[in-house]
Amino acid sequence: MSTLVLICDDSKLARRQLARSLPSDWDIKVEFAEHGIDCIEKIKKYSPEILFLDLNMPQMDGYGVLQAINEQGLSVLTVVVSGDIQPNAHQRVIELGAIDFIRKPCDAAKLVEIIEHHGIRDRAIRESLVHKLGEQLEPEIRDIYQELTNVAMGQAGDLLARLLNVFVELPIPNVNVLEVSELHMALQAIDANASTSGVCQGFIGGGVSGEALLLLNDSSFKEVASLMNYQGELNDKVELELLMDISNILIGAILTGLSKQLDMSFSQGHPVVLGQHCDVSDLVKANKSRWQRTLAIEISYGIENHNINCDLMLLFTEDSLKTLKYKVAYLLED
């Protein structure tokens, strides 16, 4: 499955140099844009997973592109590549939604470092899977699932922000009905090359049941411990306690938020550790029998200026779909 990459620069030489600097083992298809207006048109036309964006261009500059992406709700991971190395330029593009800034001329090793640091390859695969996998929900039903989750995850993010005294980045939740094999693919696309720890917690109420699955990248534990003012040495026991603390906050808050909006009460089971310090593929393989055809809602939390990656998935059983559809249809009535 090729990853679609868009390179936007008014210089043909710069476009070609950047394309040649991309990792040779990365399965990609590259498109080019010559200026900002062309870039926005091609984002809409091709829906690229990754955008490498110059700043100084005619017709519409890179700042204008970033602003248009935000205003028009376009979904693309953006890395700015520019000769403008002012500190304010770096800060401004990050504030506008770019995930990183590379100084021109682009060094191939530095580009690989940026790609690996942000997990861009894995994130692109996951975004692609979200669009390609799963049964298509009716647009109105999907929209209301997303809106209900937006409200609930906002409450969960607020609790986490207050606990850690940070700014929590809230994504647009992904909603799909997945078969068991598709769910495995979607889970394996999450930090596929990173060691991960996972916990799940069952819930049931009002004809609806499922599991909340929380995955925390192992590289996040050090910063989580620091934010929670833990001063001791990290070991498996401490990391498990931190994982449970985060999962209790996020899972409890999001289920409470959903239950209030759906007018039903959820009873939560005891959290179960799925695995510590293992590849997501191993975690999925070990727990394969737990998940069947499901309504999957994925939320990828981030914390501004901290290397903390946390994915929360709500997996509703197939038997719950009818009740959920009835509930959300009622909310749409005039």
PEMOZI-V60404 format. One record per backbone hydrogen bond with DSSP energy under -1.0 kcal/mol. CO is the residue of the C=O (numbers start at 1). NH is the residue of the N-H. Records with the same first field share a line. If there is no record, write none. Layout:
# PEMOZI-V60404
CO=NH ; NH
This chain:
# PEMOZI-V60404
3=29
4=49 ; 50
5=31
6=52
7=33
8=54
11=15
12=16
13=17
14=18
15=19
16=20
17=21
23=26
26=28
27=3
29=5
31=7
33=9
35=39
36=40
37=41
38=42
39=43
40=44
41=45
42=46
43=47
49=77
50=6
51=79
52=8
53=81
55=62
58=60
60=36
61=65
62=66
63=67
64=68
65=69
66=70
67=71
68=72
69=74
77=51
78=99
79=53
80=102
82=104
83=85
86=90
87=91
88=92
89=93
90=94
91=95
92=96
93=98
94=97
100=80
102=82
107=111
108=112
109=113
110=114
111=115
112=116
113=117
114=118
115=120
119=123
120=124
121=125
122=126
123=127
124=128
125=129
126=130
127=131
128=132
129=133
138=142
139=143
140=144
141=145
142=146
143=147
144=148
145=149
146=150
147=151
148=152
149=153
150=154
151=155
152=156
153=157
154=158
155=159
156=160
157=161
158=162
159=163
160=164
161=165 ; 166
167=304
169=302
174=298
176=296
177=135
178=294
179=183
180=184
181=185
182=186
183=187
184=188
185=189
187=190
191=194
195=218
196=278
197=216
198=274 ; 275
199=214
200=272
201=212
202=269
203=210
204=267
205=208
208=205
209=317
210=203
211=315
212=201
213=313
214=199
215=311
216=197
217=220
218=221
220=224
221=225
222=226
223=227
224=228
225=230
226=229
235=239
236=240
237=241
238=242
239=243
240=244
241=245
242=246
243=247
244=248
245=249
246=250
247=251
248=252
249=253
250=254
251=255
252=256
253=257
254=258
255=259
256=260
257=261
258=262
259=264
267=204
272=200
275=198
278=196
279=283
280=284
281=285
282=286
285=288
287=290
288=291
294=178
295=316
296=176
297=314
298=174
299=312
301=310
302=169
303=306
306=308
309=217
310=301
311=215
312=299
313=213
314=297
315=211
316=295
317=320
318=321
320=324
321=325
322=326
323=327
324=328
325=329
326=330
327=331
328=332
